[in-house]
Amino acid sequence: MKVLFISLGCDKNLADSEEMLGLLTGNGHEIVDSEEEAEVIVINTCCFIHDAKEESVENILEMAEYKKAGTCKVLIVTGCMAQRYKAEIIEEVPEVDAVLGTTSYMDILKAIDEACQGNHFQEFRDINELPEDSGRRVLTTGGHYGYLKIAEGCDKHCTYCIIPSLRGRFRSVPQERLIAQAKHMAEQGVKELILVAQETTMYGTDLYGKKTLHLLMKELCKIKGIRWIRVLYCYPEEIYDDLIRVMKEEKKICHYLDLPIQHASDRILKRMGRRTTRAQLTATIEKLRKEIPDIVLRTTLITGFPGETEEDHQELMEFVDEMEFDRLGAFTYSPEEGTPAETMEGQIPEEIKEERRDEIMELQQEISLEKGNDRIGQELLVMIEGKVSGESAYIARTYGDAPKVDGYIFVQTGELLMTGDFAKVRVTGALEYDLIGELADEYTE
């Protein structure tokens, strides 16, 4: 059958979508990108924050119209919203034929078969199970980079977060399974592996009794064809010496870490259920920069958490100014049903949340521009992402730029380059979040 696949939310969700796509194509189904053409529509949903929930609902209702019109024969909803709101989806959107929970996406073929026979299908396996590896994953990122999901679930239970109740406890994917998957990705042309999980730094603790992310990374570095290995979602309190050592020793590992700190006021960090303090955050960041001087640090922050005072906000502003993160994203607090933070006293008006977010981002813009100007004159290895339409220029990323979330470097050249190529580029200018450059004399490797 002709299948339209819509994947919403984070890169962990995308990895699940690619597993489903592998099962579909491996069993004779054809993937299409047109709603009018699709006989089956699958929506892999997200509901992490309010905006993501709204996007998921809008997509479900929009695709339900194609089912009403008769062009779509089967409508399937999977992912986090399916796990959390299965009863509401089934009751309020009768056009939906099947609902699959977060650990049940491997049942996608069965769901289609049952729906084609006129049966409504639901599958909600234990959220603490580890889904099987399909072995047939279809990459949707263009092929030159790909996400390797190294663990499922989370044990942290931050007071604002619904993920543990949707994704279960933390459980690592066995190393041998990850190595096999990474080799397969490299054979498909992937040159950059991006390691993701709800929390990557705890990898191995449940399977091997200790943190073994550094050992996994050393093995991944041995895979032929892989040029860059990038790590996202490292909780700062879990950074450990062996991880830093391996990052320094292995040339393939990007000197880049994503540290989601969320705040810097000790009072708010405690209310959030975070397991760190401002002093500990400062010490971790200073240690990373001392050990790896060219490391690029990214973080995310939440503004307007319940009980956040103007003093707390100013403390966060001071921290951002002091730490000068290379990359930073700020988001307004979103109250989620069933979380402790939803019922906390001191809920902040939306306009104040937004004002505080904007203040942080204005400060970060200044920091980012200053750091970009400091790069002028440097030669950097970049990965080509594509050509700028109608211009003699290409879009590329440095080791300090994760796809979709960070900036780009725009490379002026008349040379013919291909997506996934690596090139040496001399930085000639800087914008707020992006760089401008030109090919160095010895421009390719």
HUKATA-V78013 format. One record per helix or strand. SS is the DSSP state (hx for helix, st for strand). FROM is the first residue (numbers start at 1). TO is the last residue. If there is no record, write none. Layout:
# HUKATA-V78013
ss->{SS;SS}
from->{FROM;FROM}
to->{TO;TO}
This chain:
# HUKATA-V78013
ss->{st;hx;st;st;hx;st;hx;hx;st;hx;st;st;st;hx;st;hx;st;hx;hx;hx;st;hx;hx;st;st;hx;hx;st;hx;st;hx;hx;st;st;st;st;st}
from->{2;11;30;40;50;74;80;86;98;105;121;145;151;163;171;175;192;200;205;213;228;236;241;253;262;266;278;296;310;327;340;350;379;393;409;422;435}
to->{7;26;32;45;69;79;84;92;100;116;123;149;152;167;172;187;196;202;208;220;231;238;249;258;262;272;291;303;323;332;343;375;387;398;412;430;444}
